[in-house]
Amino acid sequence: MKELVAVKELVVVNVGNIDGRAYLHPKDLDSLQIDQFDYVQLKNEFEDWGACQVIASDEVELGTIAVDASVLDGANIGDGDQVEVTKADVAEAIVSLKLGVEPMAGQTPEECVIYIAENFDELAAKLRNRPMFNGLSLGWTDAGCGAVKVRFLEADPKLQNEVVGIIDPSGREVEISIVPSTEMSFNAVLVLDVSGSMGRKDMLVKNIAGAVEGLKRGLVDSPELSAILDEFQDGTKVSRVKAAALATMLFLSLKISKGWGEQVVVYSFAGEVDQFKIQDPEKGETPVIRCVGETKKAGIEAILEYVVSKCSSESGLTFLSGAIKAAYDSLESFEQNPVTGMRNPTMIVVLTDGTPNKGNGLGVNPIPIVKEMAAQYPDSVLYTIGLGEADHLLLKALAEIGKGSNLPASDLGELWKYYDSLAQNFQMAIKTSMKTEEEE
């Protein structure tokens, strides 16, 4: 049985470069039942997490944890965030490690891998004192080969869940291999059907109890959201629109703020298309949610409030053509990735029961729209998720034209598994598309 560990809520202080470590007041160290040079886990309300080695310091205020900037960046945790701190579960005897390298300045992956292999001491200096764990991402903006992101891919023995592994990157006891990363930063457009047909209760709640509890704990504390989440009891059925609302929340909990320069846009549609907008402290009202710092937190909370309000008012016709066109048009509103200087590829996810019946000048059939827009935006991929008794033939055809895939989701457990593989499928679709264009 795993021993119980002390948990303490602390406020994060970003203190810049301190060699990948964190500092705690000695009294906080004692209350966490940890010693200097132990490793701790930091987790925010969105379930984003990271780990680092901790040292005692009287200069750190009680109730705060002073953390290296790059540790925070890799964990998507910002200055002033409140985090749960616990002693990390540390694995022993890591014998090999695979790290992925993602170019962030227009280089080829091969150039970066070769440079790092020939100048490994530079990377070893970046990794020193850092624990390895699933989801670890390290931004290395001043690399000699140009800005790159280094990601943990796998270790032997395999690291389970939130267990961390300790290595000496400059020693010879661990074999470290460098390969092109299997992930990339990408923007997302979420399109939520709230038409009348989406009110039908035929979506089975199955195998998502853990995900729902995670949302309750980590996203936003509101009576409206809690009431919606309480409806998702295993074995019951919920309406298609509420399933779409939960799917949107699950997507955000998995996707948002996983890389540099990522942005999200959200639409709902019935007889008309409605674009969600947020008040950005720098840009005023904008449809683009930037997945960083305070904008991330405010954006997620505002999106959830919007989704909750929409999922209780499904009505009207289904203007699918207009919703899809608006989704593609919104790609122009995304800003360039601040590191690469280019716009990230974009994933468009449409959640619908796939029964369009309004064209409003565009035509009821959305196929011509997708043909035109997918050709215009080759760095985008369209995914369709059919809820309930959807027109899966239509949705499958739309996804194929948009270089994506269709999920016929009859229960929410299927949808959760699909989201888990979506980022990898997206990367493959983008790379295949780019390769085809080069061959032409």
N, C-alpha and C positions, 0 to 999 in steps of 0.2 A: 504493500500500500504506500502511495506517495505521501510523504510527510507534509503536514500543513505548514504553509509559509506565511509570514507576516506580510500584510499589504498596507501601504500608506499612500494617501493622496498628497501629491506635492505639486508645486507650481514650477514650471520650467523656466530657467534663465539661460538664454543663449550667450555663451561667453567666448565665441570664436574658436580658434584653434588651440586645443589643449590635448593634442596627441590622441584623439579618439576616446577620451575618458570623461568621467563626470566627478563632481565634488559634492559632498554632503556634509552638513553639520554633524558633529560627533553624536549628538543626542538623537538625530534622525537615524543615524547609522545604527545606534543601539536599539531603537524602537523597531527597526526592521530586522533585528537579530542577524546582522551581517557584519563582516569584518572588512577592514581596508583590503583592497585588491580583489574582493569578491566581484562577481558579475551580476548586474541587475537588469531586469526587464522594465521598460517604460511603455505603457499602453494608454492611448488617449480614448476619448469617448466614442470615436469612430472605429475602434478596434485596430487602428494603425499602431504598430509597435516596433521597438528596436531594443538593442541591448548594448551595454558597455560596462567597462570596469570602473569601479568607484573608489574614491579616496576621500578621507576625512579632511575637513578644513573648517577652522573656527571663523573664517571670513565669509562663509556662506550662511545666509539667514536661515533660521529654523523654518521648516515648511516649504523650502525651495530645494531644487536640485540644479546645479550649474553644469551644463552639458556642452560638449564639443559641437560646433555648428554643423559639421558634416554628418555626425550621428543623427542630429535632428532632421537634417535635410533628407537623409536616407529613410527615416522613419515617418516622414510627412508630419512631423510635430513642430510646432512653432513656439517662439518666445512668448511666454505668458500663458501657454496652454496648461491645463491641469491634467496630470497623468497619474495612473496607478503605478506604484513602484513596488516590485517584489524581487526577492532573490532569484536569479535565473537558474534554471535546471541545466546543469552542465554535463555534456557527454564526455567520455574519456577515450583516449587512444585513437584520435583521427589519424588515418594513415595516408589518405589521399583526398585531394580537393580539386573541384573543377570550377573555374571562374569564367563567366561570359563577359565579353567586351562589346559594348554598343557605341559606335561612332556618333558623336554629337556635333561635329563640325564639318560634315561633308566628306570625310575620309571613307575609304573602303574598310570593311571589317578586317580584311587580310593585312592591310597596312598597319592597323593598330595592333593586331596580334603579333606580327613580326617585330614591331618596335618594342613591345612590352617584353617579348621573349628575349630580345637582345639586351634589354635594359631593365631586367627584372628587379634590380635593387631599388629603382624608383618606386615601383609598385609595392615592394616589401615595406618601404618606409611608410606608405599610406596605410597598409594593413596592420602595421605593428600595434599591439595592444587591443586590437579589435576582435571580438568574438565573431564566429561565422554562424549564420542561421538562415533558415528558409525565408526568403523575401529580402535579404540584405541587399541594399543598393548603395553604391558609393560614387558620388560625383567627383570626377577628377578633371577639373577644368584647366589645370596648367600642365597636363601631360605633354611630354615632348613630341608626341604624335598628333597633338591637338586634343581638344576636350573630348573625353569619353566618359561613359558610365560603366562601372564594373559591378557585375551582379554575381551573387552566390548562386550556383546551379545545383551542385550536388557534392556529397562527401561520402567517404567510406570509413567507418560504418555510416549508414544513412541517418541523418538527423530527423527525428520525429517531431512533428508539430512545432512547438515553441522551444524546443531544446536547442542550446547553443553549443558550439564546438570551439575549443581553444587550440590555436596553432602558433608556431614560431615561423613567420613567413620567410625569415632569412636563414633558418636552419636547414638541415638536410633530412630531418626525420619525417617530413611530410612531402609527398609528391604533389606538386601543384601544376595543373595544366590550364592553359589559357586558350579559349575558343571564342568564336563569334557568339554573341548573346542570342538567346532564343526569345527575347522580348523586345518590344519597342514602345516608345511613347506614342499615344494617339489621342485624338479628340473624339468626342461622341455626341451624336444627336439622338435623343430619345423621343419617340413619337407614340403617344398614348391615345388609343381609341376610346371615346366616352359616348359613343352613339347609343341609340335606344336598344339595339340588339345586344349590346354588351351587358345589359342588365340581367341576362338569363343566368340562373344559378346552376351551373353544370361543371364547375372546376373543383376537382377533388383535392382536399388538403391532405398532403401525404409527405412524410419524411422531411419536414422543414421546421420542426419544433425548435431545434437548436438555433437555426437562422433567425426565427422570430424572436426568441429570447435575446439574441445578440442585438437585434434592432432595438428592442425595448430598453436594453441597458445603454447602448452606445450612441444612438442618433439624436433624438430630441425628446424632451419630456413635455408632452402636451396631452390633455384629455382626449382631444379628437384623434390623435395618432394612436394612443393606447386603446381607444374604443375600436378602431379599425383592426389593430393587431390582435385584440382579444377574440375576434371572429374566426381566426385561423386555428381551429382546433382539429387535430388529426382525425380523419374519418368523416368530417363534415364536408359540405359543398358550399362554395361562395360564388358570387357573381363574377362574370368574366372581367368586368371593369375593376373590381376590387382585387382580383388576381393580377391584373395589369398594374395596379397601383403598388401592390406588394413587390411585383417583379421589378418595378422601377426603383424601389427602395433597396432591394437586394443588389441590383446592378450597381447602384451608387456606393453601397457598402463595400463591394468588391473592387470597383474600378477607380473611383474618383481619387485623385492625388497620388497616383502610382508612378508618376514620372515628372520630368521637367516640362513646363510649358503646356500642360494638358488643360483642355477647356471642355465645357459641356453646355449644350443647348437643349431645351425641353419644349416640346409641343404637345397639345392635346387637340383632338378634332372630333367633330360630329358633323353637323351640316355646314359648319364653318371651321376654320383653322385658327387656333388661339396659341400665341407664343408667350411662354413664361418669360418674365423680365424681373431683374433684381436691381436694387440701388447699389451701385458700385461707388465706394468712397472717392475714387479717382475719376471715374468716367460718367457718373450719374446713372440714369436708367439705361440698362443694357441687357440683351438676351444672353450674353455670354458669361457663364460662371467660370471664373479662373480658379483652378484647383490648388491654390496656395494660401497659406497663412489665414488671416481672419476672413478673407473672401471665401475660402473653402467652407469654413464653419457656417458663416451666414448663408452661403449659397445652398448648402445641403438642407439647412433648416427651412429656408424659404421654399425650396423645391418640394419638400415633404408637405408643407402646409398647402401648397398649390395642388399637389396630387390628391391629398385627402379631401380637399374641397371639390375637386373634379369627380372623384370616384363616388360621391354621394348624389350626383346630379346628372347621371347619364340620360340622354334624350336626343331626339332628332335623327337626321339622316346621316349617311356615311360618305364624307367627301375625301376618299382615300387618295385620289389623284392630287388634290390640292395639298394634302398633308405631306405627301412624298416630295412634291415639287418644292414646298417651303423648306423641307429638311435639306434638300440639295442646295437650294439658294442660300441657306444659312452658312454654308461652308465659307462664303466670302467674308463673313463677319469674324471668323477666327483669326487671331493675331499670329504672327510668326513665333515659332519656338525661340525663346531668348538665347538659347545656346547654339542651335544649329543655324538660326537666321532663316529658316524655311518653315512653311506651315506643316504641322504634323498631318499624317494620314488620318482619315476620319472613318469611324464606324457609325453607321446609321442603323438603329434598331427600331423596328415598327412592331408594336404589340396591338393586335386586332383580331376580330373574328372574320375578317376578310370578305365582307359582303357589301361592296361599294354600290351606292345607288344615287349618287349626285356627281355631276361633272362641272357645272358652273363655268362653261366655256372651255374647260380643259378636256372634257370627255369623261364619262363614267369609268371607262377602262383605263387603269393606271399603267398598263404595259408600255404604251408609246412614251409616256413621261419618263419612265425608268430607262428606256432605250436611249433617249436623248441625253438625260442628265448623267447617266453612268459613263457615257462616252465623253462628256464634257469635263467630268471630274474623275480621272483615272486613279487618283489617290484616295478613293473612297470605296467602301464595301457596304452593301445593303443586306441586312439580316431581317427576316420576317419571322414572327412568332405567332402562330395561329392558336387562339384560345377557344376551347370548347369545340363546337361543331363548325369549325371555320371552313372556308373554301380553300383547302390546302393545295389544290391544283394551281389556283391563281397565285397564292402566296409563294409556292415553290418556283413558279415561273418568274415572278418578280425578283426573288432572291438570286436565281441563276443568272438573270440578265445583269443584276447588280454585283455579280462575282461573289455572292455570299451563300447562305444556306437558309433553309426553313425548318423550324421546329414545330411539329404538330403536338402541342402541349395539352394533354388531357388532365394532368395533375401537376401540382407545383413542385413535387420532388424532381420530375423530369426537367422542369425549367431551371431549377437550382444546379443540377448537373451540367446542363447546357451552358449556363453562364461560366462555370468553372473552366470550360474548354474554349470559350469564345475568343479570348485574347490570342491564344495560340493559332486558332483557325484564321483569325483576322490577319495575323502576321504572314501566314502562308499565302493567303489570298493576295495581299499587297505585293509580296515578293514575286509571285507568279505573274501578276499583272505587269510589273516593272520589267521582268525578264522578257515577256512577250513583246512589249513595246521596243525594247532594245533589238530583238531579233528582226522586227519589221524594219 
